[in-house]
Amino acid sequence: MKFFEVLEGTSTPQTGNIDGASRWCIPSIECAVCGGYGGLGEAYPTVDLNDLPERALLEEPRSLQSVSLEEYRRLCELLRPRVPAGAPLEPGTQLGPVSGKASGRFGDFFFQAPWTLWASREAVEKLQDAGVRGLRGALGELRYRSKHPPELLELELQVRGNLHPSCFLADWQPPCSRCGSNHNGYPAETAALKAVTLPEDVDLFRLHEFKTVILASERFVTAVKHLQLGAIQFRELPVR
Ligand SMILES: [Zn+2]
């Protein structure tokens, strides 16, 4: 099986725009060793925290403030039963559907950020029918000035694959011994994936070391091409 990095398509210009954010977010943490830790990319839009008594601790603007490592770990324990098994729950993890405003015209896929991937409901259903595995998402709570608002789902991508250590740059540093933060840069030119870490039950997921990087299996890429879905492109990464 081949694997690919997922990138925004450039051939079909889009006018779509989403101005919104998830209702809840895991706060960044203070760290006596490395200074602090706030990640980017991890998101579980299908999670509903409305019945969690401690949810106010995860609401903006609380999430803009740092918390202690102990408080962060306590919050993670509360969230653990509500997220996919093995979720890293990095500080900065977005939880719950995005609410906000949408405008313009959207294609089959929409990148709100390079790490935040949306798809039309129609595209998601076609991909599921084509046999793509583990594809799910949450409808955005979006205000849209039109009689026919698009049905857009933010895709929920599990963190599942690892880089192969052979592609780490020469100045690669191990994660912080206290909080686990990763202060390295993504080796875009040399990136390679570690075969044994790649999932067999989902076809679209995030890279463990860099949760802003979205990966797709050959099955996903083949389905997208067969269905002629647009606004997305792929770059094959070597697997070792
Ligand atoms: Zn640290």
Boltz pocket constraint, residues with backbone or C-beta under 6 A from the ligand:
constraints:
  - pocket:
      binder: B
      contacts: [[A, 31], [A, 32], [A, 33], [A, 34], [A, 35], [A, 36], [A, 37], [A, 176], [A, 177], [A, 178], [A, 179], [A, 180], [A, 181]]
      max_distance: 6.0
